[in-house]
Amino acid sequence: MPDAILRLALPSPLRRLFDYLAPPGVAAASLQPGMRLRVPFARRDLVGVLVEVRQDSEVPADKLKPALELLDRTSPLPPALLRLCQWTAQYYQHSLGDTLSWALPVLLRQGEPAEARQERFWRAADGARADDPRLARAPRQRQALTTLAQHPHGVPQHLLPQLQINRDSLNLLLEKDLVSVEVRRARSPERHGSWLAQAELPLNPEQRAAFDAVDSAFGGFNAFLLAGVTGSGKTEVYLQLIRRTLEAGRQALVLIPEINLGPQTLERFSRRFNARIVLLHSAVNDRERLDAWLAARDGEADIVIGTRSALFTPLKHPGLIIVDEEHDGSYKQQEGLRYHARDLALVRARQENVPVLLGSATPSLESLHNAYAGRYALLRLTQRAGGAQPPRFLRLDVKSRPLDSGLSAPLQQAIAQTLAAGQQVLVFLNRRGFAPTLLCHDCGWIGQCSRCDARMTLHQRHGELRCHHCGHVERRPSRCPACGLVDLRPVGAGTERAEERLAILFPQIPVLRIDRDSTQRKDAMNQLFATIQRGEPCILVGTQMLAKGHHFPRVTLVAILDADGGLFSADFRASERMAQLIVQVAGRAGRAEEPGKVIIQTHLADHPLLVQLTEQGYFAFAEQALSERRAASLPPFSHLALLRAEAHRPGQAEAFLQDACQEAERLLDEAGLGGVELLGPVPAPMERRAGRHRAQLLLQGNARPTLHRLLGLWTPLLEQLPGGRAVRWSLDVDPIDLY
């Protein structure tokens, strides 16, 4: 048997490690876990991560292949991050190699050096003078030399245009030995002076109590839930805790739910701190992401701000983790590695021995349950900052009322009054496009997606029918495909239709639509927000993108056009999501001096949930919902795992799940595990999507350890089931939706 066997995690869905020999000329003693190696795998080369070095292998010695190349002199992956990835792979029953692929920047996965960008730096040569006779007739060269002389440490190449230095002039100066150029690593600038670039705001007593509670926990793991009403100044608490973290020589990691919150968060943090801040999300290019990742790992970034994937950013001196809008479903990854960044933030904070702060105006029922059970410390902010008053709710019953593109007459009148007072209006409709359905008035034909069990949404501006589930697009028909007549009518309203109608009703007022379609262009969101922040009367029309953490001081009226959707859903979480969305959207109103008003259009104005939410507040709703969940043994009082399967032919997915169910029943019986219930297999709520037939099997356990023991035994068997080759299947641990 060879002296050393390298066990590597490869980017593969297989839940196992792969054994290799060390590359020729590489001593096993020089290898560390976390190093990357290039290895042969089937007919291609892959980049794997070393997990351990062992003396034995189950693979016969003559079958072991040597790795091709060692890519790192030292491990680019800190031990703490490798431990987090191993825990994540085990908990979510996912391949460790694939988990590491989600955690590492793309360039590291591809085998690029784990080094920051090398850049050319230009500087004036020793003794070079602007009055050199060779420059008498070269004013541009003379000016370039003068500018370089003012930067003795050199000017990086990317800053030359900002200093109006011409590259041709530099090349001519280089030929005359008046300048020199060197290639070196572009390091983050050193910080000078105080951490604060802007004075802090005074904290009210509730904010001060929250700050003091977290401040006293520095230096060890503690979990806090900061439940503050919208506009209560949670961000100011974050900022002052981060200042405390920086003063202790530590780094802060701040998670935000959406890319669109990134620029405004970065701007606010940059105004406050003399600190090195990096922003990480899916819109950052691969090179910038690697540079930010390395800066955080090497301690050159003081604050890391990012969406869910930023949770895997290494920190040299971790001090504090903040999860803003912790209730938001965007923290759950829905493809591949189905992790929840909020839950992993708690695991990471415990491993790193630092405090973690979860913040929200509408905490998830799971987090509230943990706070009530004493696992988290509950910090409450019940007053809006600066003396602003909470918005006043009005449930507007629209039964029997005519709706004009989703807008009732009383609502139109309220919008007109608000605009006449010089204020802004936010119209919320969580439905993109012009209309959710295209209907033939003569024969009843409805525009269905040919690949899904779903209706196509009409996007009038582009003359298209689009499926929002699989992305299928068709041209809008000019005649009914069924009867050939031309009376095709849009049914229902989306943001596009509301925008069009409001522009007709209020022709002198800007109508700004903010949804995924209108913000696809780079910087489109910033331009829209710049218009809003000018404070002039305007109407904002948008989806839930408008509900998350934005500060619109001149918005005094929020209109929710259709609040009834969450009251009729098979998903037990639908009412929680609806309540959170209503409160979050309502929180955009009246955040400054003028009081705010929220009008909720509904056909069920007397529904107990809406009455309780609008009259007693989110916490009254949450306590009622928790008591209902307890009675029904639903999360957080039980634990779920969802096995999904899809196949091209009907029946294949169900057959695979039936075999999987029988294996699970056998394991439960053999291992003597109780308290786990198998529900299904059943067709998925949307049975056909993107041309595939879908089904699912739900596992519900009374105790998390029992459920996870079953999953650990069951998942390897699923990979061996014969029917698994004909289907695409995935296991979702702690699913947040059942679709």
C-alpha positions in Angstrom: 0.0 0.0 0.0 1.4 3.5 -0.9 2.7 5.7 1.9 0.1 8.4 1.6 -3.4 8.5 0.2 -5.0 11.9 -0.6 -8.7 12.0 0.0 -10.2 14.7 -2.1 -13.6 16.4 -2.4 -14.4 16.8 -6.1 -17.1 18.9 -7.7 -19.5 16.0 -8.2 -23.0 15.2 -7.0 -21.6 11.9 -5.5 -21.7 12.0 -1.7 -18.2 10.6 -1.2 -14.5 11.4 -1.2 -12.0 10.2 -3.9 -8.6 8.7 -3.3 -5.5 9.7 -5.2 -1.7 9.5 -4.8 0.4 12.6 -4.3 1.6 14.3 -7.5 5.2 13.3 -8.5 7.8 15.2 -6.5 5.3 16.4 -3.8 6.0 15.2 -0.3 2.9 14.1 1.6 4.2 16.0 4.7 3.9 19.3 2.9 0.1 18.8 2.2 -2.5 20.5 4.3 -6.3 20.1 4.3 -7.9 22.8 2.1 -5.2 22.7 -0.6 -6.4 22.4 -4.2 -5.1 19.7 -6.6 -5.7 19.1 -10.2 -6.6 15.4 -10.8 -7.7 13.1 -13.6 -11.4 12.2 -13.4 -13.0 10.0 -16.0 -12.1 11.7 -19.3 -11.4 15.2 -17.9 -9.4 17.0 -15.3 -11.0 18.4 -12.2 -9.9 20.7 -9.4 -10.4 19.0 -6.0 -9.9 20.1 -2.4 -7.8 18.0 0.0 -9.8 16.8 3.0 -7.3 14.4 4.7 -4.2 12.4 4.1 -4.5 8.7 5.1 -2.3 5.6 5.0 -4.9 3.3 3.7 -7.6 3.1 1.0 -10.4 0.8 -0.1 -9.3 1.3 -3.7 -6.7 -1.3 -4.9 -3.2 0.1 -5.1 -2.9 -0.6 -8.8 -6.1 1.4 -9.4 -4.9 4.6 -7.6 -3.9 7.4 -9.9 -1.5 10.3 -8.9 -2.8 13.8 -8.8 -1.6 15.9 -11.7 -0.6 19.1 -9.9 -0.6 20.8 -6.6 -2.1 24.3 -7.1 -1.3 25.8 -3.7 1.8 26.3 -1.6 -0.5 27.0 1.5 -4.1 26.2 1.9 -6.3 29.0 0.5 -9.2 27.7 2.6 -9.0 28.6 6.3 -9.7 25.6 8.6 -12.8 27.3 10.0 -14.4 27.6 6.5 -13.5 24.0 5.7 -15.2 22.9 9.0 -18.3 25.0 8.0 -18.5 23.4 4.6 -18.2 19.9 6.1 -21.0 20.6 8.6 -23.1 22.1 5.8 -22.6 19.0 3.5 -23.5 16.6 6.4 -26.6 18.6 7.6 -28.1 19.2 4.1 -27.1 15.7 2.8 -25.1 17.2 0.0 -21.8 16.3 -1.7 -18.9 17.9 0.1 -17.2 18.6 -3.2 -20.3 20.4 -4.6 -20.7 22.2 -1.2 -17.1 23.6 -1.6 -18.0 24.6 -5.2 -20.8 26.8 -3.8 -18.5 28.2 -1.1 -15.5 29.0 -3.2 -15.1 31.8 -5.8 -15.4 30.6 -9.4 -11.8 31.4 -10.2 -10.5 29.2 -7.3 -12.8 26.4 -8.5 -11.2 26.7 -12.0 -7.7 26.4 -10.5 -6.6 30.1 -10.7 -3.9 31.1 -8.1 -5.3 32.2 -4.8 -3.7 35.5 -5.0 -4.9 39.1 -5.3 -4.8 40.8 -8.6 -1.4 41.9 -9.8 -1.3 45.4 -11.3 1.2 47.7 -13.0 2.2 50.7 -10.9 3.9 53.8 -12.5 6.2 56.1 -10.6 8.6 58.9 -11.3 12.2 57.8 -11.6 14.7 59.0 -8.9 16.1 62.3 -9.9 13.5 62.9 -12.8 12.5 66.5 -13.1 9.7 68.2 -15.0 12.1 70.8 -16.4 14.2 68.1 -18.1 15.2 69.7 -21.5 13.9 66.6 -23.3 10.4 67.6 -22.2 10.6 71.2 -23.4 8.3 70.5 -26.4 6.3 67.7 -24.7 3.7 69.3 -22.4 1.7 66.1 -21.9 4.7 64.2 -20.8 5.8 67.0 -18.5 2.3 67.1 -16.9 2.3 63.3 -16.5 5.7 63.4 -14.8 4.6 66.2 -12.5 1.5 64.2 -11.5 3.5 61.0 -10.9 6.0 62.9 -8.7 3.0 63.7 -6.4 2.5 60.0 -5.8 5.8 58.6 -4.5 4.3 55.1 -3.9 3.2 54.9 -7.5 -0.1 55.2 -9.4 -1.9 51.9 -10.3 -2.8 51.5 -14.0 -6.6 51.6 -13.5 -6.3 55.1 -11.9 -4.4 56.7 -14.8 -7.5 58.0 -16.7 -8.8 59.6 -13.5 -5.5 61.6 -13.2 -5.7 62.4 -16.9 -2.4 60.6 -17.6 -2.0 59.4 -21.2 -0.5 55.9 -21.7 1.4 57.1 -24.8 3.1 59.8 -22.7 4.1 57.3 -20.1 5.6 55.0 -22.7 7.7 57.9 -24.1 8.8 58.8 -20.5 9.8 55.2 -20.0 12.0 55.2 -23.1 13.7 58.3 -21.6 14.2 56.5 -18.2 12.1 59.3 -16.5 9.5 56.9 -15.1 9.6 53.3 -13.9 6.9 50.6 -13.9 6.6 47.6 -11.6 4.0 44.8 -11.3 2.8 44.2 -7.7 -0.2 43.2 -5.7 -2.9 45.9 -5.4 -3.4 45.9 -1.6 -6.3 47.6 0.1 -5.3 51.1 1.3 -4.3 51.3 5.0 -6.9 53.0 7.2 -5.9 56.3 8.9 -7.4 58.1 11.8 -10.8 57.4 13.5 -13.1 54.6 12.4 -15.9 57.1 12.2 -16.2 59.3 9.1 -19.6 60.6 10.3 -21.0 61.3 13.7 -23.3 58.6 15.2 -26.9 59.2 15.8 -28.1 59.2 19.4 -29.8 56.0 20.5 -33.1 56.0 22.2 -33.5 53.9 25.4 -34.7 50.7 23.5 -31.8 51.0 20.9 -29.3 51.6 23.8 -30.6 48.5 25.6 -30.2 46.4 22.4 -26.7 47.8 21.8 -25.6 47.1 25.4 -26.9 43.6 25.3 -24.9 42.6 22.2 -21.9 44.7 23.2 -21.7 42.8 26.5 -21.6 39.5 24.6 -18.5 40.3 22.5 -15.8 37.7 22.7 -18.1 34.6 22.7 -21.1 33.1 20.9 -24.5 34.5 21.7 -27.6 34.7 19.4 -29.8 37.7 19.5 -33.1 38.5 17.7 -33.6 42.2 17.2 -37.3 42.6 16.5 -37.9 46.2 15.7 -40.9 47.8 14.0 -40.2 49.2 10.6 -38.4 52.5 10.9 -37.3 51.8 14.5 -33.6 52.4 13.8 -32.3 48.8 13.6 -29.6 49.9 11.1 -28.3 52.4 13.5 -27.9 49.7 16.1 -26.0 47.6 13.5 -23.7 50.5 12.7 -22.8 51.2 16.3 -22.2 47.5 17.0 -19.9 47.4 13.9 -18.0 50.4 15.1 -17.5 48.5 18.4 -16.3 45.5 16.4 -13.8 47.5 14.4 -12.4 49.1 17.5 -11.7 45.7 18.9 -9.6 44.9 15.8 -12.3 42.5 14.4 -14.2 42.1 11.2 -18.0 42.2 10.7 -20.0 40.2 8.2 -23.4 41.7 7.2 -25.9 39.6 5.2 -28.7 41.3 3.3 -31.5 39.4 1.4 -31.4 41.1 -2.0 -28.8 42.4 -4.5 -30.8 45.6 -4.8 -30.2 46.5 -1.2 -26.4 46.3 -1.7 -25.6 49.7 -3.2 -27.7 51.7 -0.6 -26.2 49.6 2.3 -22.7 50.1 0.9 -23.3 53.8 0.6 -24.6 54.1 4.1 -21.7 52.1 5.6 -19.2 54.0 3.5 -20.5 57.4 4.7 -20.3 56.2 8.3 -16.9 54.4 8.5 -13.3 55.0 7.5 -13.1 51.3 6.8 -12.3 48.9 4.0 -15.6 47.5 2.9 -16.3 44.9 0.2 -19.6 44.0 -1.4 -20.3 40.4 -2.5 -23.3 39.2 -4.5 -24.0 37.4 -7.8 -23.7 40.6 -9.9 -20.0 41.0 -8.9 -17.7 39.7 -11.6 -15.4 36.7 -10.9 -12.2 38.7 -10.5 -13.8 41.2 -8.1 -15.3 38.4 -6.1 -12.0 36.6 -5.7 -10.2 39.9 -4.7 -12.9 40.6 -2.1 -12.8 37.0 -0.8 -9.0 37.2 -0.4 -9.1 40.6 1.2 -11.6 39.3 3.8 -9.5 36.2 4.4 -6.3 38.1 4.8 -7.8 40.7 7.1 -7.6 43.5 4.6 -11.4 44.0 4.5 -13.0 45.3 7.7 -16.6 44.9 6.7 -18.1 42.3 4.3 -21.6 43.0 3.0 -23.3 40.4 0.8 -26.3 38.2 0.0 -26.6 34.6 1.1 -23.4 33.3 -0.6 -21.3 35.8 1.3 -21.9 33.6 4.4 -19.0 31.5 3.1 -16.6 34.4 3.0 -13.5 33.6 5.2 -12.6 36.2 7.9 -9.2 36.4 9.5 -10.5 38.2 12.6 -14.2 37.4 12.9 -16.0 39.6 15.4 -19.7 39.9 14.6 -22.3 38.4 12.1 -25.5 40.4 11.3 -28.4 38.9 9.3 -30.7 41.8 8.3 -34.3 41.0 7.4 -33.7 37.5 8.8 -37.3 36.3 7.9 -36.7 36.8 4.1 -37.1 33.7 2.0 -34.2 34.8 -0.3 -31.8 33.4 2.3 -32.8 29.9 1.3 -31.0 28.6 -1.7 -33.5 26.7 -3.9 -31.2 24.9 -6.3 -28.2 22.7 -5.9 -27.0 23.0 -2.3 -30.3 24.0 -0.6 -28.9 25.7 2.4 -30.4 28.5 4.5 -27.9 31.3 5.1 -29.6 32.5 8.3 -29.4 29.1 9.9 -25.8 28.6 8.7 -24.9 32.1 10.1 -25.8 30.7 13.6 -23.7 27.6 13.0 -20.8 29.7 11.8 -21.1 32.1 14.7 -20.9 29.2 17.2 -17.9 27.7 15.4 -16.1 31.1 15.3 -17.2 31.9 18.9 -18.7 35.4 18.0 -22.1 36.9 18.5 -24.8 36.8 15.8 -27.6 39.3 15.5 -30.8 38.5 13.5 -32.8 41.6 12.7 -36.4 42.0 11.3 -39.6 43.9 11.8 -41.4 40.6 11.1 -39.3 37.8 12.5 -39.9 34.3 11.1 -41.9 32.0 13.3 -38.9 29.8 13.7 -36.8 32.6 15.1 -39.6 33.8 17.4 -40.0 30.3 18.7 -36.3 30.1 19.4 -36.4 33.4 21.2 -39.4 32.4 23.3 -37.7 29.1 24.1 -34.6 31.0 25.4 -32.2 29.9 22.6 -32.0 33.5 21.4 -32.1 36.7 23.4 -35.1 38.7 22.3 -34.4 42.5 21.8 -37.5 44.7 21.1 -37.7 48.1 19.4 -41.3 49.2 19.6 -40.9 52.9 18.7 -40.1 54.4 15.4 -36.9 56.5 15.4 -37.0 60.3 15.4 -40.6 60.4 16.7 -42.2 59.1 13.5 -45.6 57.6 14.1 -46.7 54.1 12.9 -48.9 54.1 9.8 -52.6 53.9 10.1 -54.3 50.8 8.4 -57.5 50.9 6.4 -59.0 47.7 5.1 -60.9 48.7 2.0 -63.6 46.2 1.1 -63.8 46.0 -2.7 -66.6 43.4 -3.0 -69.0 44.7 -5.7 -66.9 47.7 -6.4 -65.7 48.2 -10.0 -61.9 48.0 -10.3 -60.1 50.0 -12.9 -56.9 48.0 -13.7 -57.0 46.8 -10.1 -57.6 50.3 -8.6 -60.8 51.2 -6.8 -62.4 54.7 -6.9 -61.7 55.4 -3.2 -58.1 54.4 -3.7 -57.7 56.7 -6.7 -59.1 59.5 -4.6 -56.7 58.9 -1.8 -53.8 58.8 -4.3 -54.9 62.2 -5.7 -55.1 63.8 -2.3 -51.6 62.5 -1.3 -50.0 63.8 -4.5 -51.8 67.2 -4.1 -50.2 67.5 -0.7 -46.8 67.2 -2.4 -46.1 63.7 -1.1 -45.3 60.3 -2.6 -47.4 57.1 -3.1 -46.3 53.5 -3.1 -48.6 51.0 -4.9 -47.8 47.4 -4.2 -48.8 44.5 -6.4 -46.8 41.3 -6.1 -47.4 40.3 -9.7 -45.1 41.3 -12.7 -46.4 41.9 -16.2 -49.5 43.4 -17.6 -52.0 40.7 -16.7 -51.7 37.2 -15.2 -54.1 35.7 -17.8 -55.1 36.2 -21.5 -58.7 35.1 -22.1 -60.8 34.6 -25.2 -64.1 36.3 -24.5 -65.9 34.2 -27.1 -64.8 30.6 -26.3 -63.1 30.8 -23.0 -59.6 29.8 -24.2 -56.9 30.7 -21.7 -53.2 31.2 -22.5 -51.6 28.2 -20.9 -47.8 27.4 -20.8 -47.2 24.4 -23.1 -44.5 23.1 -20.7 -46.1 23.8 -17.3 -49.4 23.5 -15.5 -49.5 27.3 -15.3 -51.0 30.2 -17.1 -48.9 32.5 -19.2 -48.5 36.1 -18.0 -49.1 38.9 -20.6 -46.3 41.4 -21.0 -48.0 44.0 -23.2 -45.0 46.3 -23.7 -43.1 43.5 -25.5 -46.2 41.8 -27.0 -45.4 38.5 -25.3 -46.8 35.8 -23.2 -44.3 34.6 -20.6 -44.3 31.8 -18.2 -42.9 33.0 -14.9 -42.1 29.4 -13.8 -40.0 28.0 -16.7 -39.2 31.1 -18.7 -41.1 30.0 -21.9 -42.0 32.9 -24.1 -44.5 33.2 -27.0 -45.7 36.1 -29.1 -49.1 37.4 -28.1 -51.6 35.8 -30.5 -53.7 38.2 -32.6 -56.5 35.7 -32.8 -57.7 33.0 -30.4 -55.8 29.8 -31.2 -59.0 27.8 -30.4 -61.8 29.6 -32.2 -60.0 32.1 -34.5 -61.9 35.2 -33.2 -60.1 38.3 -32.1 -61.7 39.2 -28.7 -58.7 38.3 -26.5 -58.8 40.2 -23.2 -56.3 40.6 -20.4 -57.7 39.4 -17.1 -56.4 40.7 -13.8 -53.7 43.3 -13.2 -49.9 43.2 -12.9 -47.5 46.0 -12.3 -47.2 46.9 -16.0 -51.0 47.4 -16.2 -51.2 49.4 -13.0 -48.3 51.6 -14.2 -50.0 52.3 -17.5 -53.4 53.2 -15.9 -51.8 55.4 -13.2 -49.9 57.3 -15.9 -53.2 58.0 -17.6 -55.0 59.0 -14.4 -52.2 61.3 -13.2 -50.5 62.5 -16.4 -48.4 65.2 -14.7 -46.9 62.8 -12.1 -43.9 60.5 -12.7 -44.9 56.8 -12.3 -41.9 54.6 -11.5 -42.3 50.8 -11.9 -39.9 48.8 -9.8 -39.9 45.1 -10.5 -37.5 42.5 -11.9 -38.4 43.5 -15.5 -37.8 47.2 -15.1 -34.5 46.9 -13.1 -32.6 44.5 -15.4 -30.4 47.2 -16.9 -27.3 48.0 -14.9 -27.7 50.9 -12.5 -31.5 51.1 -13.3 -32.4 50.6 -9.7 -30.0 53.4 -8.6 -31.5 55.8 -11.1 -35.0 55.0 -9.9 -34.1 55.5 -6.3 -32.3 58.8 -7.1 -35.6 60.1 -8.6 -37.5 59.0 -5.5 -35.0 60.5 -3.1 -35.4 64.0 -4.7 -38.7 64.0 -2.7 -40.9 65.4 -5.5 -44.5 63.9 -5.9 -44.4 60.6 -7.7 -46.0 57.1 -7.7 -44.0 54.0 -7.1 -45.5 50.8 -8.5 -43.7 47.6 -7.6 -43.5 44.1 -6.3 -41.9 42.8 -3.1 -38.6 44.4 -4.3 -40.0 47.6 -2.8 -40.8 46.0 0.6 -37.3 45.2 1.7 -35.5 47.7 3.9 -35.8 50.8 1.7 -36.2 54.2 3.2 -38.5 56.5 1.4 -39.1 59.5 3.7 -41.7 61.3 1.4 -43.9 58.2 1.0 -47.0 58.8 3.1 -49.5 56.5 1.4 -49.0 52.8 0.7 -51.7 51.0 -1.3 -51.8 47.1 -1.4 -53.9 46.2 -4.4 -54.5 42.5 -3.7 -54.0 41.2 -0.2 -56.1 38.0 -0.5 -53.6 35.7 -2.2 -52.0 34.3 1.0 -55.4 33.4 2.4 -56.0 30.7 -0.1 -52.9 28.5 -0.4 -52.1 24.9 0.3 -48.7 26.0 1.8 -49.0 26.3 5.6 -46.4 29.1 5.5 -48.5 31.3 3.1 -50.3 33.3 5.8 -47.0 34.0 7.6 -45.5 35.3 4.3 -48.5 37.4 3.6 -48.5 39.0 7.0 -44.7 39.7 6.7 -45.2 41.2 3.3 -48.1 43.5 4.4 -46.2 44.7 7.4 -43.0 45.3 5.5 -44.7 47.2 2.7 -46.7 49.2 5.2 -43.5 50.1 6.9 -42.5 52.2 3.9 -45.2 54.8 4.8 -44.7 57.7 7.2 -41.0 57.2 8.1 -40.4 61.0 8.5 -42.5 63.9 9.9 -45.7 63.3 7.9 -47.9 60.4 9.2 -48.4 57.4 7.0 -51.5 55.6 5.8 -51.9 52.1 4.4 -54.9 51.1 2.3 -55.4 47.4 1.9 -57.8 46.4 -0.9 -59.4 43.1 -0.1 -62.5 41.0 -0.8 -62.3 39.7 2.8 -62.1 42.8 4.9 -63.4 40.9 7.9 -61.0 37.9 7.6 -59.7 37.2 11.2 -56.1 37.2 10.0 -56.3 40.7 8.3 -58.3 42.1 11.3 -55.8 40.8 13.8 -52.7 41.9 11.8 -54.0 45.5 11.1 -55.5 46.1 14.6 -53.2 44.2 16.9 -49.9 44.0 15.0 -47.5 41.4 13.7 -46.6 39.9 17.1 -50.3 39.2 18.0 -50.6 37.4 14.6 -47.3 35.5 15.2 -48.4 34.2 18.6 -51.7 33.0 17.2 -49.9 31.4 14.2 -47.5 29.6 16.6 -50.3 28.2 18.6 -51.9 26.8 15.5 -48.6 25.3 14.3 -48.1 23.7 17.7 -51.6 22.1 17.5 -50.9 20.8 14.0 -47.4 19.7 14.8 -46.0 21.8 12.0 -42.6 23.6 12.0 -41.1 24.9 14.2 -42.7 22.2 16.4 -41.6 19.5 13.9 -38.9 19.1 11.3 -39.2 18.4 7.6 -37.3 17.0 4.7 -38.7 17.0 1.2 -37.6 14.5 -1.5 -38.5 15.9 -4.9 -38.3 14.0 -8.2 -39.0 14.9 -11.8 -38.9 12.9 -15.1 -39.8 13.3 -18.7 -42.5 10.5 -18.7 -45.5 10.4 -16.4 -45.2 7.9 -13.5 -41.4 7.7 -13.4 -41.0 10.2 -10.6 -43.8 8.5 -8.5 -42.2 5.1 -9.1 -38.8 6.3 -7.9 -40.4 7.9 -4.8 -42.4 4.8 -4.0 -39.1 2.8 -4.0 -37.5 5.5 -1.8 -40.5 5.4 0.6 -40.2 1.6 1.0 -36.4 1.9 1.7 -37.2 4.6 4.4 -39.9 2.4 6.0 -37.4 -0.5 6.1 -34.7 1.7 7.7 -37.1 3.1 10.3 -38.1 -0.5 11.2 -34.5 -1.9 11.3 -33.0 1.0 13.3 -36.0 1.3 15.6 -36.5 4.9 14.9 -39.8 6.4 15.9 -41.5 9.8 15.5 -40.9 10.1 11.7 -43.8 10.1 9.4 -43.7 9.6 5.6 -46.3 11.6 3.7 -46.6 10.5 0.0 -45.5 10.1 -2.6 -47.9 12.6 -4.2 -47.8 14.7 -7.3 -46.2 18.1 -6.8 -48.7 21.1 -6.4 -47.5 22.1 -9.9 -47.3 18.6 -11.4 -45.7 19.6 -14.7 -43.0 22.2 -15.0 -40.6 23.0 -17.8 -41.8 19.8 -19.6 -41.1 17.5 -16.7 -43.5 15.6 -14.5 -42.9 16.2 -10.8 -43.8 14.4 -7.5 -42.6 14.6 -3.9 -42.3 12.7 -0.7 -42.4 14.6 2.6 -40.7 13.3 5.8 -41.9 14.8 9.1 -40.0 14.2 12.3 -40.8 15.1 15.9 -37.1 15.3 16.8 -34.4 16.7 14.5 -31.7 14.1 15.6 -34.0 11.2 14.7 -34.9 12.6 11.3 -31.3 13.3 10.5 -30.2 9.9 11.5 -32.7 8.5 9.0 -31.5 10.8 6.3 -27.9 9.8 6.9 -28.8 6.2 6.3 -31.3 6.8 3.6 -29.5 9.2 1.2 -26.7 6.7 0.1 -29.4 4.2 -0.7 -31.2 6.7 -2.9 -28.1 7.0 -5.1 -28.3 3.2 -5.7 -32.0 2.9 -6.6 -32.4 1.7 -10.2 -35.2 4.1 -10.8 -32.9 7.0 -9.9 -31.2 6.9 -13.3 -34.4 7.9 -15.1 -35.3 10.8 -12.8 -33.8 14.0 -11.5 -34.1 14.0 -7.7 -33.1 16.3 -4.9 -33.4 16.3 -1.1 -34.4 19.6 0.6 -33.7 19.6 4.3 -35.8 22.2 6.2 -37.8 23.3 3.1 -39.4 26.7 3.2 -41.9 25.9 0.6 -43.5 22.6 -0.5 -43.6 23.4 -4.3 
